[in-house]
Amino acid sequence: MAGEVTNQIQTVGRRKTSVARVLLRPGKGEWSVNGRTMQDYFPRPTHQIRIEEPLKVAGLTGEFDIMVRVRGGGLTGQSDAVRMGLSRALVQHDEELRAPLRDKGMMTRDARQVERKKPGRPKARKRFQFSKR
């Protein structure tokens, strides 16, 4: 099985501290996220809608089996990482999908990270309460 070559596409998506590796194969539309179903792994409907958005934009819902390995961060960061990885995989499948996916903002890496805590402060920017007397 190691030498077997199939027409599958593997890509990576990132968001915050989450990294998602997406494997796209022709199939019936089955999802596997870390060995579980997508509804089981991402119970919030907002996450599920956001993840499936690239397929709806491309009009390819139900045409691929998608296997995802995701780690790091929380559910929102992970769902956005999966979304980006899926968008990249669809562009590898069909280069003409790049423009509509880019217009919807699915091809752009969201580079926002958590700002580090500074010394002498309770959080990154918050300050302790000032007392004049």
N, C-alpha and C positions, 0 to 999 in steps of 0.2 A: 504494500500500500504506500510505502514511502516513495517509490519511484513513479507512482501513478500521477499523470498530469491531467487535470480537469480545467475547464474554463471558469475558474474562480478568480475573484479579485480581492486582494487584501490591502487595506488602507488603515491609516491611523488618524484619530481625531483627538484634539486636546482642548480643555477648558479648565481654568483655575489650576487645581492640582490633579485633575482627573485625566487619565489616558485611556482611550478606547481603541481596541484593535477590532476592525470590522471585516468579516469574511462574507463575501457576496457570491452566491451560487444560483444558477437557474433552478427554479423549483416552484413550490405552490404557495409561497408567502409565509412560511413558518419562521418564527423568531426563537432564538436561543440566546439568553443573556446570562453569562456565567453559569451555564448549565440549567437555567430555569427559564420559564416562559417570560415574555416581556411584561404581561399583566401581573405576574407574580413578583418580578424584580422591581418594576416601576408601578406601584399601585395607584399613584395619582394620575387621573385622566389628562391633566395638563402636560405631564411629562410624556405620556404616550402620544398625545397629539403632536407635540413638538418633535419627537423622534421620527414619526411617520411623515412629517411634512415634506421632506425631500422626495419621497416616493410619490406623493400626491401631485407635487409640482411637475415631476417628470412624467406622470401618468403611467407609472409602472407598478402600481399597487398589486400585490399578489403574484408577481412574476419571478420573485427571487426568494430563496431561503437565506436568511441572514443569521450569522452566528457572531456574537459579540463577546469579547473578553474586556472587561472594564475594571479599573482599580483606581483608588485614590479619590479624595474629596467626598462630597455629599451627593445626594441624588440629583440635584439640579445641575451641578457641574458634570456629573456623569452622563446625564441625558443630553446635555448640549455637546459633550464630547462624542457621543454616539451619533448625534445628528450631523456633526461635521465629518466624521469618518464615513458615514453613509453617503453624504453628498460627494465626497471625493471619490468613492467607489463608483457612484453613478456616472461621474464625469469620465472616469477611466473606461466605463462600459460604452458611453456615447458622448463624444466630445461636444456635440451640439447642445447638450444640457448645461454646459458651463454658464452661458449668459443668463438663462432664467433662474438658475440657482444663485448666481452672484447677485442678481437684481433683488432677490429675497433675502440676501445677507447670509446665506448658508455656507459660502465658501471662505468667509473671512474669519480668521482666528481672533477670538475675543481675548485680548492680551491683558485684561484687568486681573490683577492679583491682589491679595490681601496685603495691606501696608504693614510694615513691621512696627512693633511696639518700641517706643523711644524711652530711654532712661529718664527717670524723674517724672514720668507721667503714667496714669493708670492704663491708657490704651495708646493707640498711635497718635491721635491728635487731642484727645480729651485731656483736660487739666484738672488737678485737684481744686476743690472749692477755695476761693480766695477769702481770707479773713483779714480785715483791716486792723482789728483790735483783738 
